[in-house]
Amino acid sequence: MKSYKFSFSVAYADTDAGGIVYHGRYIEFAERARMQWLHGIELPKGDIGFVVSELNIKYIRPLHLADDFYVESSILKMGAVSMSVEQKFVKDGEIYAIINITIAYIGKNMRPKKIPDSIINKLSLMANKKGKK
């Protein structure tokens, strides 16, 4: 599937005293990128939606104050109740970090549930469109 790109700029609040992005902010950037990517997907009434069930981060090089970068999100694997997503932090064509995440679809009873066909269809349509950069 095609990737979705969402741009960011590093703000002072994202950094430590040395101007380096805090390790935990990468998770926040990734969450905002996923939120924008999945924006407009309507959930069946009462369903919770996607929740993180597993997360792994590889830090390659640090981002700094005022850096402009984007998070590129791609579906690696789609299962019946979950999907694996890779999110790369890219600046000037270089990868700074990679997050591999598994998100599970949860129903109103807070248990994993088959991802509705309407959501799978929407994700497929989105994959055929170009994301933001």
N, C-alpha and C positions, 0 to 999 in steps of 0.2 A: 504494500500500500504506500501511497505517497505520504510525504511528511507535511507537518503543519509548523510554520515558523512564526514565533511571536517575539517582538523586539522589547528590550529593556535598556535602561541606563542605570548604572550603579549610583545610588544616592549615599550621602554621608551616613545616614542611619543604617545602611547595609554593611558598614565597614568597622574595623577596629581602629585603634589609635594610629596604626601604621598605614591605614588606607587600604587594607586588604579585606575582601569580602569574608564575613563570618561563614564558617562551614554550614551552619544551619539555614542561612539565607538561600542557599541553593535549593533546598527543599521547598521553601516558600516561592521562589521564582518558578520552579517546576510546577507547583500547584496552580499558580496563576496562569501559566501557559496552558495547562490541561483544562482549566476552567474556561478559558477563552476558546480553546479548541472544541470543547463539547457544548459551548453556548448554543442555545436554540434546540437542543435535543430534549424533547418532551418525554417525561417519564409517565408510565401508567399510574393512575390515581393510587396513592398510598405507598408506592415503592420508594425506597430510600435512594437508590441509584448506586453509583460506583463508590467503593471505599478501598483504601489502600490495604492490601494484605501482606505485601512484601516490598522491601525497598533496598537497593544496593547502590552506593555512590562510589565512583572512582574519580578522585581529584587529580588532575593532570598538571595544571598550572593555575596560579591564583588570578582571579579578576580583581581589579583595583577601582578605587574611587573614580567616578566619571567615565568608566569604560562603557561603551555601547556594544551590546551583544544581542544575540537572539537564542532562544531555546527552540530546538527543532525536535518535535515529537513525532514518533512513528510507531505504528502497531507492529510488533514483531510476531505475535501469535494471538489468534482469537480462539478461545475455547467456548464451551457451552455456557459457563457461568462467570468466566473471567477472561481478561486479556493481559498480555505482556506488552508493555510500552517502553520504548527507549527514548530518553530525552537527552540531547546533546547541547551543551553550552558552547556556542561558537562566537568567536570574535576574530575579525579579519581573516576568515577562512581556517583558523586554528581551533581545535577542540580543547576546551579548558576543563571540562568535567563531563562525565556521563552518568546518568541515573537510569538504572533498570528497575522498573516497578511493575508489580502485578496488582491490578485492580479487579476486585470482585463485584459482581452485581448483587445487590441486597434488596429483598422484598420488604413489605411492610412488617413482616414478622421478625425482621432482623436476621434472617437466614439467607444463605446464598440461593440465588434463583436464576433460572435460564435467562440469558440476555434476550429481551424481547426482539422479535424480528424487525419491528419498526426502528429500533435503535441500530441494529446491525445494518439495515438498509440505509439509514441516515449516515452512518460512518462510512459505508461504501461510496455513497454519493460525495461525501466530503473528501474522500481519498482521491477522487477524480478531479477535484478542484485544486487550484493553487492556494497555498496558505499565505499568510502575511509575512513580510520580511522587512 
